[in-house]
Amino acid sequence: MTTPKIPTMDDALAVVQRDQPVNRTLDLPPLQIKVKHGDMLGLGDQDVTTHLARIYRIAGHAPALAQELTDTQLRLWLLYAANLLAENREAVPGFDFKGALTWLVRNIPAEPVMPAPNHAEFELHVLGRTGWLRAALKAKVARLPDQVRQQAAACYSPPPSNVPSGPGASNGPSDQSPPLDKDLLRKELLPKLQNLLVNHVVQWRRQPGQQPRFQQWEDLGLIARLAQAVAWRMLQPYAAAREDGPFFTGFDYFSKIYDKTRTMPSEQDLVKHLMNRAYVVGEDTSAGKPVFTLAGYDSMRSDDRVFLFKMLGQWIADNSTARKLAVYFFQHIGSNSHAGAEGGGGVGLVTEFRTDRPESQARWETIETIVHEMVHNLIHPNLLAQTDKVRRPMVIKEGFIEVVTREVFNWMIDNGSESSTKRLMMGVEGQLVPPVRKTTLGYAESGAYADQIFQLVGRERFLTAFMTGDIELVGLTPS
C-alpha cells in the first residue's frame, strides 16, 4: 500500500508559479515579441499606483485619475498591457506609443483576458488593438522588388485584347481595349454558362423514390464555430493585425449563416450569382482563348460590367429553363451576401447532401465551403476595393479567398484527430471517406492567378496584405 505524499510548500508554490505570467519570447513568425510580465509580479499596490499614474500622464490624462481605477484585475491588466508595449516599442521605429497608451486607458475591458504562460490571447489583443502588430508587420515584411511587382500586376490586369470588334460592338470610352462585341459575348458566354449550371445541378440527382437528405443545422454550427477558432489560431499574427477587424468587433460566424437550400432568391440574387460564374466561364482557357478576350470584355469599364449584368438578367427573364437552373444553382451553392438572409444573416450554406458521392465526402466539401465563406469576412476592405480597378476582379474577389481557405482547411486536416473527425462527421451516414488536402484552388483561372501571386510575393506578404489592406505587398498600386 502506497502512502500518500504529504503536500509541501514547494508543491504549492510550483502550482502557483506554473500559472503565473512569465518572461519569455513570444514567437509569432515573422515577429518575435518580448514578454516581461514576470517583472510585474513583485510589485506592491503602491508601486502599481505609481506606474499607473505614469501611464495616465503619458496618455495625456491627469495622473490622479489613475486612483479611480480600483478594481485589482483591471489595474493589473492596464499595467501588464503598458509594459508589453514599452518592451516592444523600439521594434517598430516611429510607433505612436502615446496613442497606444491613450487607447488602452480609454478601452480597459470590463472582463479582461489576463496574461498566461500557455497562450497568447492577452498579447494578441493588446498588440493588435493598439495597432502595434500592424505597424510591426509593415516594418518587418519587405516591399516587393520591382520585377516581382510587375509579374504580380500582370496576373491582375493583362494587357488589353487586340481582337477586332464585330458588328455589335459598343461605343464605350477608349482605354486601349477594343470595344465590347456584345453579340459575340452573348453567343459564346451563355451556352457555356448554362453548361456550368447543368454540371452543378446534376450533383443532386436522385434515383426514383430516393428521398433527399439534409445536414443538421447544429452540426453545421459546430463546424462554423470550429472554423472561426482555427482561423484565429493559425492565421496569427496576421488575424490580430487589423485592429478594427471582425475578430475584435464581436464577429460570430455562426450567427451570420442561414439555410440557402430553403431560401427563394430575388431576381437580383440570381443575377449576382450568375455574374460570379460568368467570370469563371468567361476567363476559362481550357478550350483556347477566353470568351472575354474574344469579345473584348474589360471589367475595368463600368459599361461592360453593366451590360453583362443586364444581359444575364434578360437571359433568365426570357429563358424559363435557364431561370429554373439559376434558382436551383442559387439554392445549392454557398455564398456570402446579405441578400435573402433573414435576421441579418449573410452567409448562405447548402444543407442538402449531394447524391453523387458518399455523404462523408460531401460533408468535407461542406466544411471547405464553410471555411471559404468565413474567409470572405476576413479580407480587408482596402484590398476588396481593388476589384473594380483590375481586369481580373475575381482573382481578388474569389481567388484570394481560396488561397486563405487552403491555409485554414489544410490546417484543420493536418491537425485533426480521430475524435475531432467524428465530431465533424456527426449526422453522416454510410462509408466514411478520409479528407483530402486542398491543393487545387477553385474558380478556375482566378484561383490559379491568385496562387501564382501567393507564390510570387510569399506567405508573409500575402497574409499581411489580406488582413491589413497594405495592397502594395501583393503588387497592387494604391489609387
Order of alpha helices (4+ residues) and beta strands (2+ residues): alpha-beta-beta-alpha-alpha-alpha-alpha-alpha-alpha-alpha-alpha-beta-alpha-alpha-alpha-alpha-beta-beta-alpha-alpha-alpha-alpha-alpha-alpha
